Amino acid sequence: MSGTVGNSLIETQNEKGIVTFTVDGQDIKLSPSIIRNNLVNGNGKVTDQEILYFLGLCQARKLNPFVKDVYLIKFGDNAAQMVVSKDVLERRAIKNPLYRGKKVGIFVAGKDGELLKREHTILLKNETLVGAWCEVYREGWNHPAKVEVNYDEYVGRKKDGEINSQWNSKPVTMLVKVAKAQALREAFIEDLQGMYEAEELEKDIPGIKEAMDKPTIPEDLRDIMNETAEILEGKKEKEDVVNIL
């Protein structure tokens, strides 16, 4: 995972190690313990460094993990991955006043093996998908950011090597998303650096989509649940629940 985070974490931490920042008008509070106990997906044990990087990424890119803007995923001893949810990259690019749109398309194999570039994303039944492309336009640039990706480099597979259901049923949609994400990041790296979509990582991390399906508990609801659990365990008086709810 590429990218860096700034030193502002230290500046915004309080005595409990909680970092507070604002996303879309909402105050988000994160700490290493909150992340470790609530926001890790997969079966691996995250390191302190991975926790801090995730915290820094959320703060620097203004991502709210409680509403699944971004996921921290760890399998076994592999490096943890920080994955943004569907369309986060494009939404961020659209908000940039320099964004001037994009074009997408696919590459297919012709009858004689030649490479054909399509200005659309329609794949006929008798055609073979080879790749996808995207061009992102930015004001002030003489040329758009152009990206071309190969199908074989990104197709998602199960652990047994079989193509997974999403890539098997929607190969064009999935591959175009990869091309689009890379082109958007290249055009607006100052806003999107360090942000990757699941489709870009599926080949190297089988099961990443399933890991993202883990429920995320919003911070305010988690506090209520903790208080209610204490009441049920007899640690608090029942009257307290009225004040909580």
N, C-alpha and C positions, 0 to 999 in steps of 0.2 A: 504494500500500500504506500503510495507516494504522497508527498505533501508535508507541510510543516504547520505547527500551531505556534501561536505567539506566547509571550510571557505574561499575558494579561490574566491568566488563571490565578496566579499568586495575588494579584492586585485585588481580585473580586472575591476571594475566599474569606469567609468569616471564621470565627474561632472553632466552629464545628466542621470546617472543611467543605462547606456548602458553597457552590458557585451559583450565582443568580444572574440571569440574562433574560432579555425580552424577545419573544417570537410572536409576530403578528399581534402585538398589544398585550400578550399574556406573559406574566413572569414565570420563568422556568427555573426550578431549583434542582441542582444535581450535585452529587458528591460521590466519591468512590464507593461508599457503602450502598447508596441508593442504586447505583449502576450494577454493582456486583449482585445484589439481592433481588433485583427486579427486571433488569434490562438485558441480561445475557441470554442469547439463544444458542442452541446446539449442546453438545455433550462434553465440551472441553472446559478446562479451568483457565480463566483469563489471568494474565499477569498484571501487576500493578502498572507497568508501563502501558499496556494495552488499554487498561481502564482510563488512565490519564489522557491518552491520545484520543479516545472516544469522547471524553468529556471536553477536551479542547476543540475537537472537530464540531461538536454540537454548538459550542459557544461561538467559535469563529465563523461558522456558516449559518448560524441562527436556525438550528434544526431542533425540533421538539420530538424526542424519542417516545414520549408518552402517547402521542397520537400517530406513532409509526412513521414519522418523517425519515427516520434512520434506525438501523438495527446494528447491534454488536453480535457477531456470529463467530463461534469458536467450536471447531471439531477436533477432538483429540489433542495432539501436540502441535497441530498446524498453527500457523500464525492467525490471529484473529482478523476478521474482515469487517469493515464498516460499510454497510450497504444502504443506500438511500432507497426510498420507496418509489413506486411508479410515478413517473412524470415530474418528480421534484426538480430535476435538472431543467426541463423545459419551462416549468413555471418560473423558476428563478431567472432564466434567460429572457423570458418575455417581459419581466419587470425591469430589465436593464434598458435605459432609454436609447442605447446604441443598437439594440437588436432590430434587424430588418428582415426577419423571416428565414425560411429554410426550404430546401428541395430534397426529396428522398426518392430512391429508386432501387432497382435490383439488377443483378447480373445473372443471366441464364446461359446454359450451354446450348449452342446451336446444333443442327443436325450433323454437321461435319466437324463438330468439336470446337468451333470458333466461339469466342466470348462475345455475347451480345449485351449491350447496356440498355436498360429500359428506363424511360422517364416516368415510370409508374411502378406500382407494386402488385400488379396482377400476374399470377403464375398459372399457366394453363396446365391441365392434367398430364399432358405428355411432355412437359418441360422439366428440366432439372435446375434447381436453385444452386447457384455457385457462390453468390456474394450479394452484398448490399452496399449502397453508397448514400452519403448525405453531404449537402453543402449548406453552411450556415453563413448568413450575410450580416455584416456588422458595419455600421456607419463609420466612414473614415478609412476603411480598408479598400485597397484597389482590387483585391481578389477575396473570394469567400474562403472560409475554412473548409477544406475538403477531406473527407475520410472514406476509404473503401475497406470493407472487411470480408474475409473469406468464411464461408459456411463451415468448413471443416475445423476451423480454429475456434469456433464458439458454440457449436451445437451441444446442447446439454444432454448428458447421458446419466443413466443410473449406475450404481456401483458395479453391476454386471456388464456394463458396456452398452446396454441397449438404450436407444434414444428415448428420453423421457416423454411423458404425455404432452406437455406443452409444446416442445419442439417438434414432436411428431404430428400434432394436429394444426399448429400455427407457425410453421417455420419462417415464413416471410415476415410476419408480425414480430417474431422474436429477434430475427437477424437485423431488421430495420431499426429496432430499438437500440441494438448495440451500436450501429453506425451513427444513429442520431445522438446517442449519449456521448460518444467520443468526439463528434464534430462540435457539439455544444460546449463541451469542456475545453476543446482547443480554442474556440472563439472567445470564450469568457472564462479563461483559467483563473483570473483574479477573483471570480465569484464561485467557481465550481471545482477548484482544485481539491483533490482528496475525496471527491464524491463519486461513487460508482454504483451502477444499477446491477441487480442480481443477474440479468442476462449476460453481462460482461464476465461474470465469474463462474457461471454454472458448470462449464466444462471441467474446471479445476477443482470445484467444490460441489460434488454431487450431494443433493439433499438441501441445498441452500434455500430453495423455495419453501420446502416443508418447514425449515427452521424459522422462517419469517412468519409462519402461521401461528406461532405461540402468542397467546393473549398478552397484551401489555396493560398493566393496571395504572390508570391515571393517578397522579400524586394525591389529589384531593380525596379520591375514593379509597386509596390505600390507607390514608390516615383514619378514615371512618372505619374501615375494616379492622384496623389494629385496635382502635378503641373498643369496637364491638366485641372483638375476641377477648379482650381483657375483662369485659363485663361478663361474658359467658363463662370465663374461668374463675369468676368470683373476685377478681382483683379490683373491681370498681363497683360502685353502687349502681343499681339499675336506673336511678333517676338521671345519671350522667348521659344515658343514651338519648334522652329528650333534648339535651343541650347540643349533642353532636349532630342529630338529624334535624 
